[in-house]
């Protein structure tokens, strides 16, 4: 999620942008629960180059769905990755759910 206005930090966001961030975060979480049954989420913003921001001058947020007993450590322990769905199929599901969910 990225704001329309080019700002580097969350502290630079105005009240309307903060409200929009919160609303879109809620909607994204509901969509991911609906289509994928997510049990939890990692949500974060890397702000600044030293914090790992790929484009340090532009604020963005990550919303990562998580599931009980998910395969987070598979690559380390079993040298494998679990890919239950094709990314293109997930994108279509997210788009449909996003359009149909009103918050």
N, C-alpha and C positions, 0 to 999 in steps of 0.2 A: 504494500500500500504506500503510495507516494502523494504528498499534497501537490496541488496545482502550482502554488507559489514556491519559488526556489529558495528554500531556507536550509541551513545546515544543522540546526538543533531544535529539539522539541521545545526548549525554552523560548525560541523565536516565534513559535506558533501563536496566533491570536486566538481569542475565545471561540470564534466560529470554526477555526481549523481544528482546535482541540475537540470540540463537540463532534465534528465530522469524523475525526479519527476514531473517537469512541464508538460512534454509531456504526461505522464501517467495520470496526473490530468485532462488535457484537454480531453483526450480520454475517461476517465471514465465519465466525465460530459456529453460529447456528447452521449455516450451509454445510460446513464440514461435519457437524454432528449428524445432520440429516442424510447426507449422501454416503458418509463413511463410518458413522457410529463412533466418532472420536470420543475417548474417555477424558481427555485433558488436552492442554495446549502449552507450547512454549511460545511466548510472545516477546519480541525484543526489537530494539532499535540500536544499531551500532552507530554512534555519533562521533565523528572525527576519525582521522586516519589511524591514530594510535589505538582506537577501539575496534578497528577492523572494517570501517565503512569503505566499501569499494569506490563510491563516489562521495568523498568526504563533504563536499559542499551541498549535498542534497539529502535531506531527511527521508528515510523510508523505514518501513516496519515489516518484520517477518512474523507470520502467524503459522506455526507448525503444529499440525494435529498429532496427538500421541494416543496410543492404545495400551491397555494393560498387557504386559508381556510382549510388547512390540519388539521388532528385530533391531533395535538401536545398536546392539553390540554384536550382531551377526558378523559384520566384516572383520572384527577383531578376533572373535572366538572361532568361528567356523569358516572363515575366508569365503563367505558367500553373502549375497544380498537378496532379500525377499522383495519381489516385484509382483504384487497381486493383481495389478491392473496396468494397462498401457496408459502412459501420460496423456495422450490425446483423448482417450475415453474419459479420463478423470476431468479433463478440461471441459468437455461437453456436459458432463454431469454437474459440474460447478456452475457453468453458465445457466443451465436450465433451472437449477435450484435457486440461484441468485435472482433470476427474473421472477420466480414464483413466490419468493419470500418477501413479505413486507414487514418492516419494523418501524 
